[in-house]
Structures are given as structure tokens and as C-alpha cells.
Amino acid sequence: MTKKIVVVGTSRGIGKALVDLFAQNEHHEILALGRNLGKMKSNFEQYSNVTCKDLDLSRSDVREACEEVFQDLNRIDILVNNAGFLVNKPFDQLTHHDLTESYQVNVIGVMETVQAALPKMTESHIVNISTIGGFQGSVKFPGLTAYSTSKAALCSYTELFAEEFKETYIKMNCLCLGAAQTEMLEAAFPGYQAPVSAEKMAEYIADFALKGHQWMNGKIIPVSLSTP
């Protein structure tokens, strides 16, 4: 059966790797979304089953923008909210803009994306991508207050959504990822070599997106080999 898959945040790293994996199945139709439309088109030009569209979660009208982006879809089977905004800065130096953009991209934009997607969903799985730093009880690191707290809010949102929609066939889960070798990891931990590549992490996420909702709903799942 054809799967209609939407992945947000696909111009690089895990998001790009996810689209590459999903696109290998000719029965999947993938909508790749992100801020760098030119890079996405270059990344995925070889795939006939991938459509690329611009989406910036930092804008103030994300729900309206997503409704326009989704208007040509008759349904959405899988939505992976992979986009993220990271600030690595000491707490006392964080600006109002650092905090508001972190929460807008990492939490509010995700909620508004889901609001726009709901009319296209019946039996669907929404996967939110958080960080192990947002998982309660995990080791925390200086400089990541804006990022980790906003990603922790994404975990709470996942539980609340699952409760509110528990009588439907729309399931939502959240993966708290440990270190994978990406540009974002380099920004957070310069010089650190992760034990997992972006491609290997994407393999887990893709499989979970396709199957995980058969057993789980509203779960916050740590996916980490290391700290960070």
C-alpha cells in the first residue's frame, strides 16, 4: 500500500537521510519540507516519488503555511517532525530572540504543523524528534538551555496530544535522540565524534515511523548509545 509521508527538516543530516530511506520504496510518496528549497531539490532530484517544498517553522503563520503546503495531499499517513533550532550559548547570555526562536521552531511550529495536518489524517503516525537532553533524568550540558528545554516541551506535548486523541487512530510518539554525527551535533559539541551516523539513526527512525504506532502511543523513547 502506498504511504504518504511528510518529513519536516530535510535539507541536511538525519532529515535528508530519512527521505533517502523512504524514497527507496517506490510505493512511498514523500513530501520533503525545509528552509533550504534549493538544497533539498539538489538532494532528492534523483527520486520521482519525492516532492520538495519550502517551510520555515520560525515564521509566525506556520499553520496557514502548512495548510497551503498540504492542500494537494489527499491524506498523510506519516508525519516526522524532525526540524530543530539549536543555540549553544551560556544561560546568562541568551537573548529574547534565542529563546523565542528556539521555542517557535522546536515546539510551537511543530504544534501548528500538526494542526494543519490533522484534516488529512485518519490512521496516521506522528513522530516528533526530540533530544536525549530533553529526556527527564538524562545528563544535561551547559549552553543548551534554550534547545533542551524546548525539546523537553515537545516531549510533554506528545503525551498531551496522545491523551486528547486517544479515541482516534492518530498516534503520536517522541524519539529522544542521542548523539548522531550531524552538523547540529558539531555546533553543540565541537570536535565530538558520535558513535552513530546520521544514516544509521535515520534507519531506526524510519522503521519506527512505519511500525511503532502498532504498539505505542504517547511514548517518550530515548534512543541513545552515548552521553551526549
Beta strands, then each sheet from edge to edge (+ up, - down):
strand 1: 3-8
strand 2: 28-34
strand 3: 50-54
strand 4: 78-81
strand 5: 123-131
strand 6: 169-177
strand 7: 220-223
sheet 1: 3+ 2+ 1+ 4+ 5+ 6+ 7+
end
